[in-house]
Amino acid sequence: MLLTNGVWTLQSDIRDEGREYLCPLFDFVFGLFREIFGDEIMYAEPCIVFNDPLAPFPMLILNTNPIKIRTTAGNLRDWSRFIYEFAHELTHYAIRQQKKDKGITLKWFEETICEAMSMYILNLVGKRWNESPLYNCWPTFAQAINKYNADIYERTSDSILRKCSSYAELQNIEDTCHNNRGGRSIDRNYLYDVFVSMASDIKTIIYHTQYIQLNGLQVDFDIWQVEDKNKEHFINKLSSIQPAISA
């Protein structure tokens, strides 16, 4: 067990293959999140990070004290998968820290953001791999991680969000968002492209929960843009994935 600044705990088992890579992978990816979201967000709440290859899916586990981030890489030598999963859950963590009510989540929107952020972090790791503490172990790893990211980008299905035209359909998307990630893959790719082109505005994404409408299914992007005019263009880009539903 390794402690980082008394807030983040890295937990590994002697049986974990590649456990020696947990700390350097954490340090590099977490450092990127600190650059994007700042220390106030990323050190706001104690959290334990561990990998469980037998778990059914990665998860930000909230019913424990402290909360936990679980990844599910087959072993910790699978750096691309660990980075992808860890970045997803770290994005959930960052979003959680500014929630006025931590029990409120707009799942279809938050999950799409987290999926796009996982890809953005993979892209960033590929570009800055020479800064990684593991660079000397595998100098050409950037090529592998770029291919991993490209393969994700190429796997798409028809967009269920773009076909959605009613609150009933949007409620179904909300209820099934964890089981139908492919149905949001085009929208995930769109957000990823926005993040790459507007990287300095990414921190804005964590504030969307302050603008969830009373129906619990949509973000009020109009009010959000008015209240954060400096990020108006970026917020407008985010709004493009929300289905247009007439009352």
ABEGO torsion letter per residue (X at the ends): XBBBGGABBBBBBAABBGAAAAAAAAAAAAAAAAAAAEAAAAAABBBBBBBBAABABBBBBAABOBBBBBBABABAABAAAAAAAAAAAAAAAAAAAABABAABBBAAAAAAAAAAAAAAAAAAAAAAAAABAAAAABAAAAAAAAAAAAAAAABBBBBAAAABABAAAAAAAAAAAAABAAAAAAAAAAAAAAAAAAAAAAAAAAAAAAABBAAGABBBAAAAAAABAAAAAAAAAAAAABBBBBX
